[in-house]
Amino acid sequence: MSDQKINAFAYSDADKSAIQRVISQRRDMRHFTSDPVDKKILNNIFMAAHHAPSVGLMQPWRFMRITDGALRQQIAQLVEEERQHTAQQLGERKSQFLKLKVEGIKECAELVVAALPDGREQHVFGRRTLPEMDLASLSCAIQNMWLVARSEGIGMGWVSLFDPDKLTELLRMPEGSKPIAVLCIGHVPEFYQQPMLVQENWAEARPLEEFLYENHWPEEL
């Protein structure tokens, strides 16, 4: 008989394996089909976001479904403008960058803009010295969406190539609010075996050991 103490709060081995699998198989997707996403699945994805942790329970997430085709095209144009500006800043990697597919805005079934609301300065709990915790909370919500989407066999991609001021104006958002992500959600022809930027030889993932410290920041990195 094992001497290991049983943790009554732990999930079953099968559940733990499923959680680890969905985390490891999550991908930032760029290739989509136009097949519609079931409304129940879409609601599950948004509910997962709403269950995210948030500092001071401020729930600083707002999600806008973009259902107007003309508006989707305008958002795609903003992303294309920023893609070109980004390319200009990459020097010798410009041509390599321009070959990358960086979004699936025109192809995906669902386009969603994730944003921070106005009036966030009213929330002091947990933000007095770290006001960016509102962004951290929204990021947790987006990660929840990603994981539930993947578990449902639905792809999701986070697009950050846009001018936030222009997108704020386009979406008629109030002063003080801020768009953080354009999320492409939908069925995919297949999930990438590795992160797309690894597959396209843009970057290499580094091992955990390089990011795990103890007690103090190391003097030499």
C-alpha positions as CSV (number, residue, x, y, z in Angstrom):
1,M,0.0,0.0,0.0
2,S,1.3,3.4,-0.9
3,D,2.4,5.8,1.9
4,Q,1.5,8.8,-0.3
5,K,-1.3,10.8,1.3
6,I,-4.4,11.0,-0.7
7,N,-5.5,14.6,-1.6
8,A,-9.3,14.6,-1.4
9,F,-9.4,17.8,-3.5
10,A,-7.4,16.5,-6.4
11,Y,-9.0,15.6,-9.7
12,S,-8.9,12.0,-11.1
13,D,-5.9,11.0,-13.1
14,A,-8.0,11.1,-16.2
15,D,-9.2,14.6,-15.5
16,K,-5.7,15.8,-14.8
17,S,-4.4,14.3,-18.0
18,A,-7.2,16.0,-20.0
19,I,-6.3,19.4,-18.4
20,Q,-2.6,19.0,-19.2
21,R,-3.4,17.8,-22.7
22,V,-5.6,20.8,-23.6
23,I,-3.0,23.2,-22.2
24,S,-0.2,21.6,-24.2
25,Q,-2.3,21.4,-27.4
26,R,-3.6,24.9,-27.3
27,R,-2.5,26.8,-30.4
28,D,-2.7,30.4,-31.6
29,M,-4.6,29.7,-34.8
30,R,-4.4,31.6,-38.1
31,H,-6.1,29.2,-40.5
32,F,-9.9,28.7,-40.3
33,T,-12.9,27.4,-42.1
34,S,-16.1,29.4,-42.4
35,D,-18.3,26.7,-40.7
36,P,-20.4,28.3,-38.0
37,V,-19.7,27.7,-34.3
38,D,-22.5,26.1,-32.4
39,K,-24.2,28.7,-30.1
40,K,-23.9,26.4,-27.1
41,I,-20.2,26.0,-27.6
42,L,-19.7,29.8,-28.2
43,N,-21.6,30.4,-24.9
44,N,-19.3,27.9,-23.1
45,I,-16.3,29.8,-24.4
46,F,-17.7,33.2,-23.1
47,M,-18.7,31.6,-19.8
48,A,-15.2,30.3,-19.4
49,A,-13.9,33.9,-19.8
50,H,-16.4,35.1,-17.2
51,H,-15.1,32.5,-14.7
52,A,-11.6,33.9,-14.9
53,P,-9.9,35.3,-11.8
54,S,-10.0,39.1,-11.5
55,V,-8.3,41.3,-9.0
56,G,-10.8,42.7,-6.5
57,L,-13.5,40.9,-8.5
58,M,-13.6,43.9,-10.8
59,Q,-14.2,41.6,-13.9
60,P,-12.6,44.0,-16.3
61,W,-13.5,42.1,-19.5
62,R,-15.8,43.3,-22.2
63,F,-16.3,41.2,-25.4
64,M,-17.8,42.6,-28.6
65,R,-19.0,40.1,-31.3
66,I,-18.4,41.6,-34.7
67,T,-21.3,40.4,-36.8
68,D,-21.3,43.3,-39.3
69,G,-19.4,42.3,-42.5
70,A,-18.3,45.8,-43.3
71,L,-17.0,46.4,-39.8
72,R,-15.0,43.1,-40.0
73,Q,-13.4,44.4,-43.2
74,Q,-12.5,47.7,-41.5
75,I,-10.9,45.8,-38.7
76,A,-9.0,43.7,-41.1
77,Q,-7.7,46.8,-42.8
78,L,-6.5,48.2,-39.5
79,V,-4.6,45.0,-38.9
80,E,-3.1,45.1,-42.3
81,E,-1.9,48.7,-41.7
82,E,-0.1,47.7,-38.5
83,R,1.3,44.6,-40.2
84,Q,3.0,46.8,-42.7
85,H,4.3,49.2,-40.0
86,T,5.6,46.3,-38.0
87,A,7.4,44.9,-41.0
88,Q,9.2,48.2,-41.5
89,Q,10.6,47.9,-38.0
90,L,12.0,44.4,-38.4
91,G,14.9,45.3,-40.7
92,E,16.4,42.2,-42.4
93,R,13.5,40.0,-41.2
94,K,10.9,42.2,-43.0
95,S,10.4,39.8,-45.9
96,Q,10.3,36.8,-43.7
97,F,7.7,38.5,-41.5
98,L,5.5,39.4,-44.4
99,K,5.3,35.8,-45.5
100,L,3.8,34.8,-42.1
101,K,0.0,34.5,-41.8
102,V,-0.7,36.7,-38.8
103,E,-4.5,36.6,-38.6
104,G,-7.6,34.9,-39.8
105,I,-10.1,37.8,-39.6
106,K,-11.7,37.3,-42.9
107,E,-12.0,33.5,-42.7
108,C,-13.0,32.8,-39.1
109,A,-16.7,32.1,-38.1
110,E,-16.6,34.4,-35.1
111,L,-14.7,37.7,-34.6
112,V,-14.6,39.1,-31.1
113,V,-12.8,42.2,-29.7
114,A,-11.7,41.8,-26.1
115,A,-11.4,45.2,-24.3
116,L,-10.9,46.9,-21.0
117,P,-13.8,49.2,-19.9
118,D,-13.7,52.8,-18.9
119,G,-13.8,53.7,-15.2
120,R,-11.1,51.2,-14.2
121,E,-9.5,53.8,-11.9
122,Q,-12.4,53.4,-9.5
123,H,-11.1,49.9,-8.7
124,V,-8.3,50.3,-6.1
125,F,-8.3,46.8,-4.5
126,G,-5.3,45.0,-5.8
127,R,-4.4,47.8,-8.3
128,R,-3.1,50.6,-6.1
129,T,0.5,49.7,-6.9
130,L,-0.1,47.5,-9.8
131,P,-2.8,49.1,-12.0
132,E,-2.0,46.8,-14.9
133,M,-3.7,44.0,-13.0
134,D,-6.8,44.8,-15.0
135,L,-4.9,43.7,-18.1
136,A,-3.7,40.6,-16.3
137,S,-7.3,39.7,-15.4
138,L,-8.5,40.1,-19.0
139,S,-5.6,38.0,-20.2
140,C,-6.7,35.2,-17.8
141,A,-10.2,35.5,-19.3
142,I,-8.8,35.2,-22.8
143,Q,-6.7,32.1,-21.8
144,N,-9.8,30.5,-20.4
145,M,-11.5,31.0,-23.7
146,W,-8.6,29.5,-25.6
147,L,-8.5,26.4,-23.4
148,V,-12.3,25.7,-23.6
149,A,-12.3,26.4,-27.3
150,R,-9.5,23.9,-27.8
151,S,-11.3,21.3,-25.7
152,E,-14.3,21.7,-28.0
153,G,-12.2,21.3,-31.1
154,I,-12.5,25.0,-32.0
155,G,-9.5,27.2,-32.9
156,M,-8.8,30.6,-31.6
157,G,-6.2,33.2,-32.5
158,W,-5.2,36.4,-30.7
159,V,-4.4,39.3,-33.0
160,S,-2.6,42.3,-31.5
161,L,-1.5,44.0,-34.7
162,F,-3.7,47.1,-34.6
163,D,-3.7,50.7,-33.5
164,P,-5.8,50.7,-30.3
165,D,-6.9,54.3,-30.7
166,K,-8.2,53.7,-34.2
167,L,-10.0,50.5,-33.2
168,T,-11.5,52.4,-30.2
169,E,-12.9,55.0,-32.6
170,L,-14.1,52.4,-35.1
171,L,-16.0,50.5,-32.4
172,R,-17.4,53.7,-30.7
173,M,-15.9,52.8,-27.4
174,P,-16.0,55.3,-24.5
175,E,-13.0,57.4,-23.5
176,G,-10.8,55.5,-21.1
177,S,-11.6,52.1,-22.5
178,K,-9.1,50.1,-24.5
179,P,-9.2,47.2,-27.0
180,I,-6.6,44.6,-26.1
181,A,-7.2,41.7,-28.5
182,V,-9.0,40.8,-31.8
183,L,-10.0,37.2,-31.3
184,C,-10.6,34.9,-34.3
185,I,-12.7,31.9,-33.3
186,G,-13.8,29.0,-35.5
187,H,-13.4,25.6,-36.9
188,V,-10.0,24.8,-38.3
189,P,-8.8,22.4,-41.0
190,E,-6.3,21.1,-38.5
191,F,-4.5,22.2,-35.4
192,Y,-0.8,23.0,-35.7
193,Q,1.5,20.3,-34.3
194,Q,3.7,23.0,-32.9
195,P,3.2,26.7,-32.4
196,M,3.0,28.2,-35.8
197,L,6.0,30.5,-35.3
198,V,8.1,27.5,-34.5
199,Q,6.7,25.6,-37.6
200,E,7.6,28.6,-39.8
201,N,11.1,28.9,-38.3
202,W,10.4,32.4,-36.9
203,A,11.3,31.5,-33.3
204,E,12.2,28.6,-31.0
205,A,10.5,28.0,-27.7
206,R,12.9,28.0,-24.8
207,P,12.9,25.4,-21.9
208,L,11.3,26.1,-18.6
209,E,14.6,25.9,-16.8
210,E,15.6,29.3,-18.3
211,F,12.7,31.0,-16.6
212,L,12.6,29.4,-13.2
213,Y,14.6,31.2,-10.5
214,E,14.9,30.7,-6.7
215,N,15.0,33.4,-4.0
216,H,16.8,36.1,-6.1
217,W,17.1,37.1,-9.7
218,P,20.3,35.5,-11.1
219,E,23.2,37.8,-11.5
220,E,24.2,36.3,-14.9
221,L,21.7,35.2,-17.6
